[in-house]
Amino acid sequence: MKYKDFEEFKAAYKKRALSPEFRKAGLETLQLLHDEILDKPIKEWLDFAADVSPNRNGESEWRHAISAITKDIRAKSQSIIVANGRTGRDILEQNSIDMWKKVAQHPIDIPSETVREIMNQKAVKELFLNVVHDSITGFTKSIKLPIVGDLNKVVDDKMIKGFLTPFMGSIVGIATDFVNNKSNQPMMSEFAGQLLEIALDQKPEILNALVTPEIEDKTIAAIHATAADKTFRKLAHEHVLDVIKAMRKDAGDKTLRQWLKERERSIPFSAPTDKELEHVQKLLAESEACARFMFTELTFHSA
C-alpha cells in the first residue's frame, strides 16, 4: 500500500471524497444499487425482514432520542403553521380534496353490535338526555297556555331529567337503529363528507387546542409504554411473520421489478441533486469511521 500510515491515508481519502471524480463514481454506484435492489428476488428481502429481531439492542434509546427531537420540531412546526394562517383548503388543490372526500364518503359497514355499544356509553346517553331536556323546556317556554305557565313554576330541571331518564334506553335504541339502517348510509356518507369540509375550513389555531405540550407528553408516554409492552411486541412480531409468509407465497421467485411490472408500477431512479451530493460528500469526507474502514480494507487487501 502506498500510504505509510492511517493519517496519510485519511488526508488523501478526504481529498478524494470531495473530488468531482468521487461524486461521479458515487452517483453511478447509487444507480447500480437501485438496479440491484429491484432485481433481487423479493423472497430475499422478505428473509431479511423476517430475521430482524423484535428486541434489537438500543431500540429504546433511539426511540427516546427521536421523541425528544420530534417534540422540539413539532412545537416549531405548529407555531409556523398557526402564524401562516392557512386552512386545509388553502394548501390542497380541489382535485386532492375531491379524492379525500371520496375516501371519507365511502360507506363503512360497522357491525351493529359495535354501534350499539358505542351509543350505550354514558356520555352519549347524557348528550341525548340534555338534547331532549332542552327541547322540552324550550317548547314549554315558547307557548302561552296557563297550565304550561303553572308547570314552568313547579317543575325544575332535575324533575324533568328524572322523568326523562327511564326513556333514555329507548331513545338511544332509536338512534342506534337509525345509524344501523342501511337505507341511511347515503345520509351518513354525506355527513362524513361534510365533516371533511368543515375540517378543511378550520383555522390552524385549532392545533393549539388539539395538540398541546401536555397532550404530547401523554402521547409520547403511551407510545413508549406500547413499544415496551411484551405482549404487544410478541404478537406484532408474529403478525409481521405471518404477513411475510403470505407475501413470500405471492411473490415466489419474482424480483421486485417483475412484481411491480405486473401491477403496472415502477420505481424509477431519482438522482440526488448537486446540493444533496455535496452534503453526502462532506459527510463521507469528514467521517473518520469511513476512512478507518477503507484503510483497514486496503491494508488487508494489500498484505
Backbone hydrogen bonds in HBPLUS format (Angstrom, degrees):
<---DONOR---> <-ACCEPTOR-->    atom                        ^
c    i                          cat <-CA-CA->   ^        H-A-AA   ^      H-
h    n   atom  resd res      DA  || num        DHA   H-A  angle D-A-AA Bond
n    s   type  num  typ     dist DA aas  dist angle  dist       angle   num
A0009-PHE N   A0005-ASP O   3.18 MM   4  6.48 159.5  2.22 147.7 153.8     1
A0010-LYS N   A0006-PHE O   2.73 MM   4  5.92 159.1  1.77 157.8 164.0     2
A0011-ALA N   A0007-GLU O   3.24 MM   4  6.44 155.9  2.30 143.1 147.4     3
A0012-ALA N   A0008-GLU O   3.26 MM   4  6.52 159.5  2.30 144.6 149.9     4
A0013-TYR N   A0009-PHE O   2.70 MM   4  5.91 156.0  1.76 156.7 164.9     5
A0014-LYS N   A0010-LYS O   2.95 MM   4  6.10 159.3  1.99 147.8 152.1     6
A0015-LYS N   A0011-ALA O   3.17 MM   4  6.39 160.0  2.22 143.1 148.2     7
A0016-ARG N   A0012-ALA O   2.96 MM   4  6.16 161.0  1.99 148.6 154.1     8
A0017-ALA N   A0013-TYR O   2.83 MM   4  5.99 159.7  1.88 151.8 157.6     9
A0018-LEU N   A0014-LYS O   3.26 MM   4  6.43 136.3  2.46 141.2 150.3    10
A0019-SER N   A0016-ARG O   3.03 MM   3  5.16 162.8  2.06 110.4 115.3    11
A0023-ARG N   A0019-SER O   3.19 MM   4  6.53 156.5  2.25 146.2 152.6    12
A0024-LYS N   A0020-PRO O   2.94 MM   4  6.21 159.8  1.99 151.0 155.8    13
A0025-ALA N   A0021-GLU O   2.95 MM   4  6.18 164.4  1.98 148.9 153.1    14
A0026-GLY N   A0022-PHE O   2.80 MM   4  5.93 153.0  1.87 147.5 155.7    15
A0027-LEU N   A0023-ARG O   2.92 MM   4  6.13 154.9  1.98 149.5 155.5    16
A0028-GLU N   A0024-LYS O   3.05 MM   4  6.30 160.2  2.09 149.3 154.4    17
A0029-THR N   A0025-ALA O   2.97 MM   4  6.15 149.0  2.07 141.3 150.1    18
A0030-LEU N   A0026-GLY O   2.95 MM   4  6.24 153.2  2.02 146.6 153.2    19
A0031-GLN N   A0027-LEU O   3.10 MM   4  6.39 155.9  2.16 146.3 152.2    20
A0032-LEU N   A0028-GLU O   3.01 MM   4  6.29 156.2  2.07 145.9 152.2    21
A0033-LEU N   A0029-THR O   2.81 MM   4  6.05 157.7  1.85 152.3 158.8    22
A0034-HIS N   A0030-LEU O   2.92 MM   4  6.10 153.9  1.99 145.7 152.7    23
A0035-ASP N   A0031-GLN O   3.09 MM   4  6.41 156.0  2.15 145.6 151.3    24
A0036-GLU N   A0032-LEU O   2.86 MM   4  6.12 154.8  1.92 148.5 156.2    25
A0037-ILE N   A0033-LEU O   2.92 MM   4  6.12 155.9  1.98 149.5 155.1    26
A0038-LEU N   A0034-HIS O   3.19 MM   4  6.48 158.8  2.24 145.2 150.3    27
A0039-ASP N   A0035-ASP O   2.92 MM   4  6.07 144.4  2.05 146.1 156.2    28
A0257-ARG N   A0038-LEU O   2.86 MM 219  4.91 152.7  1.94 147.9 139.6    29
A0044-GLU N   A0041-PRO O   3.03 MM   3  5.65 144.2  2.16 114.6 123.6    30
A0042-ILE N   A0254-LYS O   2.97 MM 212  6.29 167.2  1.98 155.0 155.1    31
A0045-TRP N   A0042-ILE O   3.01 MM   3  5.30 119.9  2.38 104.6 119.0    32
A0046-LEU N   A0042-ILE O   2.94 MM   4  6.27 154.5  2.01 152.7 161.1    33
A0047-ASP N   A0043-LYS O   2.84 MM   4  6.01 145.7  1.96 138.5 147.3    34
A0048-PHE N   A0044-GLU O   3.14 MM   4  6.39 154.4  2.21 140.3 146.3    35
A0049-ALA N   A0045-TRP O   2.98 MM   4  6.30 158.1  2.03 145.9 151.7    36
A0050-ALA N   A0046-LEU O   2.84 MM   4  6.05 154.1  1.90 147.8 154.9    37
A0051-ASP N   A0047-ASP O   3.11 MM   4  6.28 139.6  2.28 141.8 151.3    38
A0051-ASP N   A0048-PHE O   3.22 MM   3  5.29 130.3  2.48  96.3 108.9    39
A0052-VAL N   A0049-ALA O   3.31 MM   3  5.43 162.2  2.34 103.1 108.3    40
A0059-GLU N   A0056-ARG O   3.30 MM   3  5.68 161.9  2.33 127.6 128.2    41
A0062-TRP N   A0058-GLY O   2.99 MM   4  6.22 163.1  2.02 157.4 161.6    42
A0063-ARG N   A0059-GLU O   2.94 MM   4  6.14 158.4  1.98 149.0 155.2    43
A0064-HIS N   A0060-SER O   2.97 MM   4  6.24 160.0  2.01 151.7 156.2    44
A0065-ALA N   A0061-GLU O   2.94 MM   4  6.12 156.4  1.99 147.8 154.9    45
A0066-ILE N   A0062-TRP O   2.85 MM   4  6.03 164.8  1.87 154.8 158.7    46
A0067-SER N   A0063-ARG O   2.95 MM   4  6.10 152.4  2.03 142.3 150.4    47
A0068-ALA N   A0064-HIS O   3.09 MM   4  6.33 154.0  2.16 143.2 149.0    48
A0069-ILE N   A0065-ALA O   3.09 MM   4  6.42 153.8  2.16 146.4 153.6    49
A0070-THR N   A0066-ILE O   2.82 MM   4  6.04 173.8  1.83 160.5 161.6    50
A0071-LYS N   A0067-SER O   2.86 MM   4  5.88 149.5  1.96 143.9 152.5    51
A0072-ASP N   A0068-ALA O   3.29 MM   4  6.45 152.6  2.37 137.4 143.1    52
A0073-ILE N   A0069-ILE O   2.95 MM   4  6.26 161.6  1.99 151.6 157.3    53
A0074-ARG N   A0070-THR O   2.71 MM   4  5.73 159.8  1.75 148.2 153.8    54
A0075-ALA N   A0071-LYS O   3.41 MM   4  6.53 162.9  2.44 140.2 142.8    55
A0076-LYS N   A0072-ASP O   3.37 MM   4  6.64 163.1  2.40 146.3 150.5    56
A0077-SER N   A0073-ILE O   2.80 MM   4  5.96 166.7  1.81 159.9 164.1    57
A0078-GLN N   A0074-ARG O   2.82 MM   4  5.93 165.7  1.84 153.8 157.8    58
A0079-SER N   A0075-ALA O   3.08 MM   4  6.16 156.7  2.13 142.1 148.3    59
A0080-ILE N   A0076-LYS O   3.10 MM   4  6.36 155.2  2.17 147.3 153.4    60
A0081-ILE N   A0077-SER O   2.94 MM   4  6.19 160.4  1.98 153.2 158.9    61
A0082-VAL N   A0078-GLN O   2.95 MM   4  6.12 165.7  1.98 152.8 156.1    62
A0083-ALA N   A0079-SER O   2.99 MM   4  6.13 157.2  2.04 141.3 148.2    63
A0084-ASN N   A0080-ILE O   2.91 MM   4  6.12 149.3  2.00 147.8 155.6    64
A0085-GLY N   A0081-ILE O   3.21 MM   4  6.51 140.6  2.38 141.6 151.3    65
A0085-GLY N   A0082-VAL O   3.18 MM   3  5.24 128.7  2.46  96.4 109.5    66
A0090-ASP N   A0087-THR O   3.01 MM   3  5.13 131.5  2.25  97.8 111.2    67
A0089-ARG N   A0200-LEU O   3.10 MM 111  5.12 149.3  2.20 138.0 129.7    68
A0096-SER N   A0093-GLU O   3.01 MM   3  5.47 121.8  2.36 109.2 122.7    69
A0097-ILE N   A0093-GLU O   3.12 MM   4  6.50 159.1  2.17 152.3 158.7    70
A0098-ASP N   A0094-GLN O   2.82 MM   4  6.06 159.7  1.86 154.0 159.3    71
A0099-MET N   A0095-ASN O   3.04 MM   4  6.26 152.6  2.12 143.8 150.7    72
A0100-TRP N   A0096-SER O   3.04 MM   4  6.32 161.0  2.08 152.6 156.9    73
A0101-LYS N   A0097-ILE O   2.86 MM   4  6.03 145.3  1.98 146.3 156.9    74
A0102-LYS N   A0098-ASP O   3.09 MM   4  6.35 145.2  2.22 141.3 149.2    75
A0103-VAL N   A0099-MET O   3.28 MM   4  6.66 146.7  2.40 138.2 146.7    76
A0104-ALA N   A0100-TRP O   2.92 MM   4  6.25 162.7  1.95 150.3 154.4    77
A0105-GLN N   A0101-LYS O   2.88 MM   4  6.01 151.2  1.96 147.2 154.8    78
A0106-HIS N   A0103-VAL O   3.27 MM   3  5.38 157.1  2.33 102.5 109.4    79
A0110-ILE N   A0108-ILE O   3.06 MM   2  5.81 124.9  2.37 108.0  92.5    80
A0114-THR N   A0111-PRO O   2.96 MM   3  5.36 126.7  2.25 107.0 120.3    81
A0115-VAL N   A0111-PRO O   3.20 MM   4  6.65 158.1  2.25 153.3 159.2    82
A0116-ARG N   A0112-SER O   2.91 MM   4  6.11 160.9  1.95 148.9 154.5    83
A0117-GLU N   A0113-GLU O   2.95 MM   4  6.14 152.6  2.02 142.2 149.2    84
A0118-ILE N   A0114-THR O   3.02 MM   4  6.28 157.3  2.07 149.6 155.3    85
A0119-MET N   A0115-VAL O   2.91 MM   4  6.11 167.3  1.92 156.1 159.6    86
A0120-ASN N   A0116-ARG O   3.04 MM   4  6.13 130.9  2.29 138.6 150.4    87
A0121-GLN N   A0118-ILE O   3.12 MM   3  5.57 164.1  2.15 115.3 117.9    88
A0124-VAL N   A0121-GLN O   3.08 MM   3  5.45 121.3  2.44 105.8 119.7    89
A0125-LYS N   A0121-GLN O   3.07 MM   4  6.41 164.2  2.10 158.0 162.7    90
A0126-GLU N   A0122-LYS O   2.87 MM   4  6.09 158.4  1.92 153.9 160.0    91
A0127-LEU N   A0123-ALA O   3.00 MM   4  6.19 147.4  2.11 137.9 146.7    92
A0128-PHE N   A0124-VAL O   3.00 MM   4  6.37 162.9  2.03 155.7 158.4    93
A0129-LEU N   A0125-LYS O   2.84 MM   4  6.03 159.3  1.88 149.0 155.7    94
A0130-ASN N   A0126-GLU O   2.95 MM   4  6.14 159.6  1.99 148.3 152.4    95
A0131-VAL N   A0127-LEU O   2.98 MM   4  6.21 153.9  2.05 148.4 156.3    96
A0132-VAL N   A0128-PHE O   2.92 MM   4  6.10 173.0  1.92 159.2 160.1    97
A0133-HIS N   A0129-LEU O   2.91 MM   4  5.97 158.0  1.95 143.6 150.9    98
A0134-ASP N   A0130-ASN O   2.91 MM   4  5.96 165.9  1.93 144.4 148.3    99
A0135-SER N   A0131-VAL O   2.98 MM   4  6.16 146.5  2.09 141.4 151.3   100
A0136-ILE N   A0132-VAL O   2.96 MM   4  6.22 158.7  2.00 152.7 157.2   101
A0137-THR N   A0133-HIS O   2.96 MM   4  6.22 175.7  1.96 160.8 161.4   102
A0138-GLY N   A0134-ASP O   2.90 MM   4  5.79 152.0  1.98 136.4 145.0   103
A0139-PHE N   A0135-SER O   2.95 MM   4  6.05 148.1  2.06 139.2 147.8   104
A0140-THR N   A0136-ILE O   2.96 MM   4  6.25 163.6  1.98 156.9 160.3   105
A0141-LYS N   A0137-THR O   3.14 MM   4  6.24 148.9  2.24 141.8 149.4   106
A0142-SER N   A0139-PHE O   3.10 MM   3  5.16 140.0  2.26  98.0 109.7   107
A0148-VAL N   A0145-LEU O   3.06 MM   3  5.29 119.7  2.44 102.9 117.8   108
A0149-GLY N   A0145-LEU O   2.96 MM   4  6.27 158.8  2.01 157.5 164.2   109
A0150-ASP N   A0146-PRO O   2.98 MM   4  6.32 155.3  2.04 152.4 158.4   110
A0151-LEU N   A0147-ILE O   2.99 MM   4  6.27 154.2  2.06 142.6 149.7   111
A0152-ASN N   A0148-VAL O   2.93 MM   4  6.21 156.7  1.98 154.5 160.0   112
A0153-LYS N   A0150-ASP O   3.09 MM   3  5.31 135.8  2.30 100.2 112.1   113
A0154-VAL N   A0150-ASP O   3.29 MM   4  6.65 142.5  2.44 144.5 154.2   114
A0154-VAL N   A0151-LEU O   3.09 MM   3  5.25 125.9  2.39  99.9 113.7   115
A0155-VAL N   A0151-LEU O   2.77 MM   4  5.61 151.5  1.85 165.1 167.8   116
A0160-ILE N   A0156-ASP O   3.10 MM   4  6.44 158.8  2.14 153.2 159.5   117
A0161-LYS N   A0157-ASP O   2.93 MM   4  6.16 168.8  1.94 157.7 160.3   118
A0162-GLY N   A0158-LYS O   2.92 MM   4  6.02 149.5  2.01 139.9 149.1   119
A0163-PHE N   A0159-MET O   2.94 MM   4  6.16 146.0  2.06 142.9 151.5   120
A0164-LEU N   A0160-ILE O   2.96 MM   4  6.26 149.7  2.05 146.9 155.6   121
A0165-THR N   A0161-LYS O   2.93 MM   4  5.96 148.9  2.03 150.3 156.7   122
A0167-PHE N   A0164-LEU O   2.83 MM   3  5.47 143.1  1.97 121.9 133.2   123
A0168-MET N   A0165-THR O   3.05 MM   3  5.31 164.4  2.08 114.1 119.1   124
A0171-ILE N   A0167-PHE O   3.01 MM   4  6.28 157.2  2.07 153.1 160.5   125
A0172-VAL N   A0168-MET O   2.83 MM   4  5.95 167.1  1.84 153.9 156.8   126
A0173-GLY N   A0169-GLY O   2.93 MM   4  6.08 146.2  2.05 137.1 147.5   127
A0174-ILE N   A0170-SER O   2.91 MM   4  6.16 151.8  2.00 144.7 151.0   128
A0175-ALA N   A0171-ILE O   3.07 MM   4  6.39 158.9  2.12 147.2 152.7   129
A0176-THR N   A0172-VAL O   2.82 MM   4  6.04 154.5  1.88 148.3 155.8   130
A0177-ASP N   A0173-GLY O   2.90 MM   4  6.12 163.1  1.93 150.9 155.0   131
A0178-PHE N   A0174-ILE O   2.99 MM   4  6.21 145.6  2.12 141.1 150.8   132
A0179-VAL N   A0175-ALA O   3.05 MM   4  6.40 157.2  2.11 148.5 153.2   133
A0180-ASN N   A0176-THR O   2.90 MM   4  6.14 158.2  1.95 152.3 159.0   134
A0181-ASN N   A0177-ASP O   2.95 MM   4  5.89 128.1  2.22 138.6 149.7   135
A0184-ASN N   A0181-ASN O   2.91 MM   3  5.56 156.2  1.97 116.7 124.5   136
A0185-GLN N   A0182-LYS O   3.06 MM   3  5.32 166.9  2.08 112.2 115.7   137
A0187-MET N   A0184-ASN O   3.04 MM   3  5.34 118.3  2.43 104.8 119.5   138
A0188-MET N   A0184-ASN O   3.01 MM   4  6.36 154.6  2.07 152.4 160.5   139
A0189-SER N   A0185-GLN O   2.78 MM   4  5.98 154.5  1.85 157.9 164.9   140
A0190-GLU N   A0186-PRO O   2.96 MM   4  6.14 156.1  2.02 143.6 150.0   141
A0191-PHE N   A0187-MET O   2.91 MM   4  6.15 147.7  2.02 139.9 149.5   142
A0192-ALA N   A0188-MET O   2.96 MM   4  6.26 152.2  2.04 143.4 149.8   143
A0193-GLY N   A0189-SER O   2.98 MM   4  6.30 154.3  2.05 146.9 154.0   144
A0194-GLN N   A0190-GLU O   2.91 MM   4  6.21 150.0  2.00 147.1 155.2   145
A0195-LEU N   A0191-PHE O   2.96 MM   4  6.27 146.9  2.07 146.1 155.4   146
A0196-LEU N   A0192-ALA O   3.13 MM   4  6.49 150.2  2.23 143.4 150.6   147
A0197-GLU N   A0193-GLY O   3.05 MM   4  6.40 153.6  2.12 142.6 150.0   148
A0198-ILE N   A0194-GLN O   2.88 MM   4  6.16 155.9  1.94 148.7 154.9   149
A0199-ALA N   A0195-LEU O   2.89 MM   4  6.14 158.0  1.94 146.6 152.9   150
A0200-LEU N   A0196-LEU O   2.91 MM   4  6.17 152.8  1.99 150.8 157.8   151
A0201-ASP N   A0198-ILE O   3.13 MM   3  5.29 135.6  2.34  99.3 111.4   152
A0202-GLN N   A0199-ALA O   3.22 MM   3  5.34 161.6  2.26 104.6 110.1   153
A0206-ILE N   A0203-LYS O   3.10 MM   3  6.16 175.0  2.10 131.5 133.1   154
A0207-LEU N   A0204-PRO O   2.95 MM   3  5.77 163.1  1.98 124.0 128.2   155
A0208-ASN N   A0205-GLU O   2.96 MM   3  5.56 142.1  2.10 113.0 122.2   156
A0209-ALA N   A0206-ILE O   3.02 MM   3  5.35 144.1  2.16 104.4 114.8   157
A0210-LEU N   A0206-ILE O   2.99 MM   4  6.30 154.8  2.05 149.4 157.4   158
A0211-VAL N   A0207-LEU O   2.71 MM   4  5.44 164.4  1.74 148.7 152.6   159
A0216-GLU N   A0212-THR O   2.86 MM   4  6.08 162.9  1.89 158.1 163.7   160
A0217-ASP N   A0213-PRO O   2.89 MM   4  6.07 156.2  1.95 145.0 150.8   161
A0218-LYS N   A0214-GLU O   3.12 MM   4  6.38 159.5  2.16 146.2 151.2   162
A0219-THR N   A0215-ILE O   2.86 MM   4  6.08 153.9  1.93 148.9 156.9   163
A0220-ILE N   A0216-GLU O   2.86 MM   4  6.06 167.7  1.88 157.1 159.6   164
A0221-ALA N   A0217-ASP O   2.97 MM   4  6.09 159.2  2.01 144.2 150.6   165
A0222-ALA N   A0218-LYS O   2.94 MM   4  6.12 150.3  2.03 141.1 149.2   166
A0223-ILE N   A0219-THR O   2.90 MM   4  6.21 151.6  1.98 148.2 156.4   167
A0224-HIS N   A0220-ILE O   2.94 MM   4  6.22 164.3  1.96 155.2 158.3   168
A0225-ALA N   A0221-ALA O   2.94 MM   4  6.12 157.8  1.99 145.3 151.9   169
A0226-THR N   A0222-ALA O   2.92 MM   4  6.08 157.7  1.97 145.8 151.8   170
A0227-ALA N   A0223-ILE O   2.85 MM   4  6.06 158.8  1.89 150.2 156.6   171
A0228-ALA N   A0224-HIS O   3.00 MM   4  6.18 138.1  2.18 141.6 151.9   172
A0229-ASP N   A0226-THR O   3.07 MM   3  4.90 152.3  2.15  98.5 107.2   173
A0233-ARG N   A0229-ASP O   2.89 MM   4  6.11 167.5  1.90 159.9 163.5   174
A0234-LYS N   A0230-LYS O   2.96 MM   4  6.03 161.2  1.99 145.7 151.1   175
A0235-LEU N   A0231-THR O   2.96 MM   4  6.14 174.0  1.97 156.3 157.9   176
A0236-ALA N   A0232-PHE O   2.78 MM   4  5.78 156.4  1.83 150.0 157.7   177
A0237-HIS N   A0233-ARG O   2.95 MM   4  6.00 155.7  2.01 142.1 148.5   178
A0238-GLU N   A0234-LYS O   3.01 MM   4  6.27 156.7  2.06 145.8 152.5   179
A0239-HIS N   A0235-LEU O   2.88 MM   4  6.08 151.6  1.97 142.9 150.9   180
A0240-VAL N   A0236-ALA O   2.94 MM   4  6.24 156.3  2.00 147.3 153.3   181
A0241-LEU N   A0237-HIS O   3.00 MM   4  6.29 159.4  2.04 150.2 155.3   182
A0242-ASP N   A0238-GLU O   2.99 MM   4  6.27 150.0  2.08 144.4 152.7   183
A0243-VAL N   A0239-HIS O   2.94 MM   4  6.25 155.9  2.00 151.9 158.4   184
A0244-ILE N   A0240-VAL O   2.88 MM   4  6.14 160.9  1.92 153.1 158.5   185
A0245-LYS N   A0241-LEU O   2.92 MM   4  6.10 154.6  1.99 143.7 150.5   186
A0246-ALA N   A0242-ASP O   3.05 MM   4  6.32 157.3  2.10 146.0 151.3   187
A0247-MET N   A0243-VAL O   2.89 MM   4  6.15 153.4  1.96 149.4 157.5   188
A0248-ARG N   A0244-ILE O   2.83 MM   4  6.04 155.2  1.89 151.1 157.6   189
A0249-LYS N   A0245-LYS O   3.15 MM   4  6.39 155.2  2.21 144.0 150.1   190
A0250-ASP N   A0246-ALA O   3.13 MM   4  6.40 149.2  2.23 140.2 148.3   191
A0251-ALA N   A0247-MET O   2.78 MM   4  5.95 157.2  1.83 154.1 160.7   192
A0252-GLY N   A0248-ARG O   2.91 MM   4  5.82 164.3  1.93 149.6 153.2   193
A0254-LYS N   A0251-ALA O   3.06 MM   3  5.60 163.5  2.09 137.7 139.4   194
A0259-TRP N   A0255-THR O   2.94 MM   4  6.17 164.6  1.96 154.0 158.4   195
A0260-LEU N   A0256-LEU O   2.97 MM   4  6.12 159.3  2.01 149.0 153.8   196
A0261-LYS N   A0257-ARG O   2.98 MM   4  6.13 155.0  2.05 144.0 151.3   197
A0262-GLU N   A0258-GLN O   3.03 MM   4  6.31 153.3  2.11 151.2 156.7   198
A0263-ARG N   A0260-LEU O   2.97 MM   3  5.19 134.3  2.19 101.0 114.0   199
A0265-ARG N   A0260-LEU O   2.83 MM   5  4.89 159.8  1.87 137.0 139.6   200
A0264-GLU N   A0261-LYS O   2.94 MM   3  4.76 159.1  1.98 107.9 109.8   201
A0277-LEU N   A0273-THR O   2.90 MM   4  6.22 159.7  1.94 154.7 160.4   202
A0278-GLU N   A0274-ASP O   2.89 MM   4  6.12 149.0  1.99 144.9 153.7   203
A0279-HIS N   A0275-LYS O   3.12 MM   4  6.44 154.7  2.18 146.4 151.9   204
A0280-VAL N   A0276-GLU O   3.07 MM   4  6.41 157.3  2.13 147.8 153.9   205
A0281-GLN N   A0277-LEU O   2.81 MM   4  6.01 166.1  1.83 155.1 158.9   206
A0282-LYS N   A0278-GLU O   2.95 MM   4  6.13 160.6  1.99 147.6 152.8   207
A0283-LEU N   A0279-HIS O   2.92 MM   4  6.12 156.1  1.98 145.7 152.5   208
A0284-LEU N   A0280-VAL O   2.92 MM   4  6.18 164.6  1.94 156.7 159.8   209
A0285-ALA N   A0281-GLN O   2.78 MM   4  5.88 161.2  1.82 151.0 157.3   210
A0286-GLU N   A0282-LYS O   3.03 MM   4  6.07 150.2  2.12 144.8 150.9   211
A0287-SER N   A0284-LEU O   3.19 MM   3  5.07 157.3  2.25 100.2 107.0   212
A0291-ALA N   A0287-SER O   3.17 MM   4  6.39 163.7  2.20 143.0 147.8   213
A0292-ARG N   A0288-GLU O   2.75 MM   4  5.87 158.9  1.79 148.8 154.7   214
A0293-PHE N   A0289-ALA O   2.96 MM   4  6.18 154.4  2.02 144.7 151.6   215
A0294-MET N   A0290-CYS O   2.94 MM   4  6.20 167.1  1.96 155.1 157.9   216
A0295-PHE N   A0291-ALA O   2.88 MM   4  6.07 161.2  1.92 151.1 156.6   217
A0296-THR N   A0292-ARG O   2.93 MM   4  6.07 158.9  1.98 146.7 152.3   218
A0297-GLU N   A0293-PHE O   3.00 MM   4  6.26 159.9  2.04 151.4 156.6   219
A0298-LEU N   A0294-MET O   2.90 MM   4  6.12 162.6  1.93 152.4 157.4   220
A0299-THR N   A0295-PHE O   2.87 MM   4  6.00 156.1  1.92 147.2 154.2   221
A0300-PHE N   A0296-THR O   2.97 MM   4  6.17 154.2  2.04 143.3 150.3   222
A0301-HIS N   A0297-GLU O   2.94 MM   4  6.19 164.9  1.97 153.3 156.6   223
A0302-SER N   A0298-LEU O   2.95 MM   4  5.97 133.0  2.17 141.1 152.6   224
A0303-ALA N   A0300-PHE O   3.37 MM   3  5.41 159.3  2.41 100.6 106.6   225
